[in-house]
Amino acid sequence: MSTTGLGFSGEVADFYARFRPGYPPQVIDALVHKLGLTSEHRVLDLGCGTGQLAVPMSEHVAQVIAVDPEPDMLAHGPELPNVEWRLGSDADVPELGRFDAVVVGQALHWMDHGKLFREADTAKFAIIANGTPLWRQHPAIREVLEDWFGRPMTAGCGTDDEARRRYANALEAAGFTPHEWTIGHTHEHTIEELAGSLFSAMSPETLPSPQDRPLFQDQLRTALRADTYTEPITVTVISTL
Ligand SMILES: C[S@@+](CC[C@H](N)C(=O)[O-])C[C@H]1O[C@@H](n2cnc3c(N)ncnc32)[C@H](O)[C@@H]1O
């Protein structure tokens, strides 16, 4: 087993579990349909985090193996009869056996994706981007973060067109036939929830201290001139036929 936790520890994991929008039922239903999954199938959710995909997918399949290198993320995974939470990373996949499908939500940018596509024992993949990072959605959110941290906010976290093209090309090179599809929806955040969602994308060292968090929230409220933020989310999926 290898573990390479990348900062999703402690409070960041708590913020992730509480405030990150998961995937609405229409996304889970489409994934199950596109991957041809039934109650007989075994699925790997790689980079499962706190279970955003593993939990709803477990209602449709026989078993989900949910793998993540960060124990604090796994600790939020609810106990379910057909979900096995495992500490590990993409490097461990060849040892995990055969899967009917491998799903990766918002996590492929930390993995050796070419190796994963070549070496995983599976007939199908789905690579899922849960919208775009908040700082890429709204200039006011980006400005608050850039003022707070004193640096430009540029990370795309594997959600941009260029990253998706690379993933599709690598799937093709590994012998799969990828195709991309999208489902749009919205998620309304209070300012507290919006701050929590932003905190879930920080590292424990860069999190505003508890006493600074009300100031951070005030800055968001002032910049957005509102008490809520409606996040436009386009879930983009590359799945294989
Ligand atoms: C942004 S979260 C995604 C969680 C969830 N899949 C989702 O869609 O919201 C990324 C997760 O990938 C995990 N991760 C980082 N490097 C990894 C690796 N090499 N192999 C597997 N998971 C990894 C992190 O620990 C984190 O929990």
The ligand as an ORCA input file, in Angstrom:
! r2SCAN-3c Opt
* xyz 0 1
  C     -10.865     16.776     -4.545
  S     -10.954     15.242     -3.680
  C     -12.185     14.357     -4.596
  C     -13.133     13.585     -3.729
  C     -14.319     12.957     -4.462
  N     -13.876     11.909     -5.374
  C     -15.132     13.978     -5.226
  O     -15.443     13.730     -6.403
  O     -15.531     15.013     -4.635
  C      -9.472     14.464     -4.234
  C      -9.112     13.233     -3.449
  O      -8.050     12.571     -4.154
  C      -7.197     11.993     -3.202
  N      -5.914     11.678     -3.813
  C      -4.814     12.463     -3.915
  N      -3.816     11.799     -4.517
  C      -4.288     10.567     -4.832
  C      -3.725      9.419     -5.458
  N      -2.476      9.428     -5.912
  N      -4.488      8.306     -5.592
  C      -5.777      8.304     -5.144
  N      -6.364      9.380     -4.544
  C      -5.637     10.488     -4.389
  C      -7.135     13.042     -2.090
  O      -6.704     12.507     -0.854
  C      -8.579     13.538     -2.058
  O      -9.350     12.856     -1.102
*
